[in-house]
Amino acid sequence: MTNTVVLLCTCPNDSVAEQLASGLLDQQLVACVNLLPGITSLYHWQGQLCREQETQLLIKTRSTQLPMVEQWLRQHHPYEVPEMLALPVQWGHQPYLEWIQQNC
């Protein structure tokens, strides 16, 4: 087990996703963000079944950064309840894991 996590966060579109990714990187809260455009999300919100096109962020950071990442995303994300799910990294290529540690 490492202290590296992958944080999932959906965004309403590519533009918002890029703004959020850039902001997280500028603040050195994360080492890398992948943008996966064109996902379809189905979910219930306020009693309605919703179907939206979104962009998924795959955010790589240290688990110790999560409180600051959460705070930053809550301030800048347009959603009332943004997705923030941290998945622990059980194994990774050691040089890549070290790079993450050094860059956030």
SULZI-V647973 format. One record per residue. N is the residue number from 1. RES is the residue in one letter. OMEGA is omega in degrees with one decimal (NA if undefined). Layout:
# SULZI-V647973
n;res;omega
N;RES;OMEGA
N;RES;OMEGA
This chain:
# SULZI-V647973
n;res;omega
1;M;178.4
2;T;173.3
3;N;175.9
4;T;176.6
5;V;169.9
6;V;-178.7
7;L;176.8
8;L;179.0
9;C;177.7
10;T;-179.6
11;C;-176.8
12;P;-179.0
13;N;-177.6
14;D;-177.6
15;S;177.9
16;V;-180.0
17;A;179.6
18;E;178.5
19;Q;180.0
20;L;179.5
21;A;179.8
22;S;179.7
23;G;178.1
24;L;178.7
25;L;178.9
26;D;179.5
27;Q;-178.3
28;Q;176.7
29;L;-177.2
30;V;178.9
31;A;-173.5
32;C;174.4
33;V;173.2
34;N;176.7
35;L;177.9
36;L;-177.1
37;P;170.7
38;G;175.4
39;I;175.3
40;T;179.6
41;S;174.9
42;L;-176.9
43;Y;173.2
44;H;176.1
45;W;179.0
46;Q;175.5
47;G;-178.6
48;Q;171.2
49;L;-176.9
50;C;175.2
51;R;-174.0
52;E;168.7
53;Q;-177.2
54;E;172.3
55;T;-179.6
56;Q;171.5
57;L;169.4
58;L;-171.6
59;I;178.0
60;K;-178.4
61;T;175.2
62;R;179.4
63;S;179.9
64;T;179.2
65;Q;-171.6
66;L;178.6
67;P;-179.8
68;M;176.3
69;V;178.7
70;E;-179.5
71;Q;-178.8
72;W;-179.9
73;L;179.0
74;R;179.4
75;Q;-170.7
76;H;-177.0
77;H;-177.9
78;P;-178.3
79;Y;174.9
80;E;178.4
81;V;-179.6
82;P;173.7
83;E;171.6
84;M;179.3
85;L;180.0
86;A;178.0
87;L;-179.6
88;P;175.8
89;V;-179.3
90;Q;-179.9
91;W;175.6
92;G;175.7
93;H;-170.2
94;Q;177.7
95;P;178.5
96;Y;177.9
97;L;177.3
98;E;178.3
99;W;177.8
100;I;-179.0
101;Q;-177.3
102;Q;-171.5
103;N;172.1
104;C;NA
